[in-house]
Amino acid sequence: MFVKNKMTTNPFTISPDQTIPDAHEILTKHNIRRLPVVKDGKLVGVVSREDIMRASPSMATSLSINEITYILSKTKISKVMSKDLIVISPNALLEEAATLMRDNGVSFLPVVDNDKLVGIITESDIFDSFIDLLGFREKGTRLTIEAPDEPGILSELAGIFAEHGANITNVAVYRGQGGKSIVVIGINSQNTDKIEHDIEQNGYKIIYKLKNL
């Protein structure tokens, strides 16, 4: 699955010439943590709640509320935004986005195409995609099978399901240790007794079964 399939298009943005109160209002109103900073359609930075807090006077300041408000109202986003940007293409795989987030300790990536901001993707989007790819919310049955880590195992397991006319909707393989792998197979059926019998007759071990009604 690609970033463009899960990203948020037309995200909330802010101009570098707007001020800290402008950013604070957008962040608070829409309950978001960061804003892409855009000028003429081009991404030039990102401003976050943390950036705003760092730019705000300390609680120990001797300035009055009116003075603080005045200072913040004159502080442009261009002065407080982050300019070291980590971006991703809409045509990148979700795995690439997840790896970039993980490796750089960020939970948000601007999506850029030809220097133009076309969307954003967040860690929540990645989590939702992971759930969708594994079919966790779909009706049916998920069988977790311990199998040898050998060529042809997936084909053999798929053949067992095919013999019973079961439609495989999702597959995930987790490489284990000691020559074993864990294979999770989702099908759109609740009745799996005969399938389970044949799987175990062929030397595999079913270690978990989950039914979504």
N, C-alpha and C positions, 0 to 999 in steps of 0.2 A: 504494500500500500504506500502511496506517495503522500508527501506533506500537503500537497494541494487538495487531497481528498479529506483532510481533517482540520486544516487551518481555519482560523476565523478571518473571513474577508471583511473589508471595510472596518477595520478596528478603530477605536477611539485614538485620536492623535492630538498633538499640540504643536504649535509653531515655536521656533527658537526665540521669536520676538515677544511671545506672551510671557506672563509673569508667574511667580511661585503661587500666588493665590488662585490664578487660573488653573494651574495644574492640580492644586489641592482640591479644588471644587470638582473637577472631572474625576479624579481618583476616588474621592469620597462618594460622589453621587452614584457612580457605577460600580463601587466596591471592587476596584482593581488595584494592583500594586505598582504597575509601571506603565509608561506611555511612550510610544515611539514619537520622536521629534522629527517633523517633516517640513521641508521647505521646497516649494514648487514640485511636490510629488516625490522628492528624493529624501531618503532617510539620512538624517545628519546626526542623530544621537538617540539616546533613551534617557528618560528621567523617571526616577522611582521615588517611592515614599521615603526611602533612606536618604536619597540625594537631597530631598527637601528638608529632612530633619537636620542633616549635616550643615545645610546652608542657613538654617534658622538660628537666631540668637539663643544662647544658653539660658536655661531657667534661672541661672544665677545672675543674669545681666541686670545692670542698674537702669536699663532703658525702660521707659514707660510703654504701656500697651500701644498707645498711639504712635510712638516712635518705632516700635517693632513693626506695626502694621504698615507704616510708611516705607520702611526699609524693604520689607518683603514685596510691597507693591511696585517697587522700582527695580527689583532684581529679576532680570530676564532669565528665561529657561536656558538660553545659550551659555550662561555663566555657571550653571550647576549641573547640566546634563552630562552623562557619560558619553564619551566619543569613541572609546575603544569597543567597537561593535563586533559581535559574533552573529553572523546572519546565515541564512540557509536558502537554497533555491526551492521553489514550489515543486520542482521535478525530482527532488531528492527523496530517498526512501525514509520512512519513519524511523528505521533503525539508525540512520545517519543523524537524524535530529536528536534521538534519545542519547546517542553516544556523545554528540557535541554538548548537550546539556550536562550529562554526567561528568565528562572530562573537564568541563569549565566551571562546574558548580553553579549553573544558572537554571532557572525554571521557566525560561521564556526565550523565544527566538523570533526576531523579525524575519519575515519571509520576503525576499527581494528578487525581483526579476528585471534585468536590464536597468539596474540602479533605481528602480521604482519599488516602493513598498506596496506589496499586494496582499499582505495578511500578516498574522502572527500565529505561532503555535506554542502551546504551553505544556507543562508537565501533565496537567489534567487531560489535555487532548491525547497525550501519549498513553496515559493510563486507560482512557476510554477505548482507544484503538487496540490496546493489548487485550482488553476484555472482549471486544468485538471479534478480533481475529481468532481468539480461542473459543468463541461462541458460548461464553459462560452463561449468558442470559437467554439463550435460545432454548426452546422446548425440545426435549429429547433426553438422550442418555450419553454420559461421558464415561468411558472405560479407561482406567489407568493401568497399563500393562507393563510388566517387567519383561524385557526381551534381550537376547544377545545383541551386542553391538557388531553386527555383521552385515555384509551386502545382501540384499534381497529380502530382509526381514519385513520392511514396510510393504513390499509387494505381496508377500505371503499373507500378512495380516489383512491387507485390503482384499485379497482373494476370498478369505473366510467371510468377511462382511458381504462381499458380492454374492456369494453362494446363497446367502439368506435374503437377498434383495434389499439389503440395508443401504441407505444413502449416507455416505460419509460427508459430514458438513465441515468438520474441522480436524486438523491433525497438528500435534506438537511433539517434538522429540527433545528430550533432555539427556545429554550425554552424561553417563554415570561413570563409576569406577569399576575395576575388576571385570572389564569386558561386558558390562551390562548397560543398557539404556532404559529410560522410562518413556514409553510411548502413550500419549493421551489421544484418544480417538473419540470424536463426537459424532453421533448419528441422530437422525430425526425420528427415533422410535423409542417407545417405552418398554417394549417386550424384547428383552435381550437374552433370555435364559438359554435358548439353543445356541446363540452366538457365543455366549460365555463358555458353554460346554465344549464347543468345537475349538475355541481358542486354547483352553486348558488341555484338551486332548492332543493338541499339536505341540505341547511342551512349554507353553507360555504361562505366566502367572498373573492373574488379575489381582492387583493390590488395592484398588479402590474403584467404587462405582458411585456415580452421582446422577440422580434423575431430576430434571427440571420439568415440572408439570405445567 
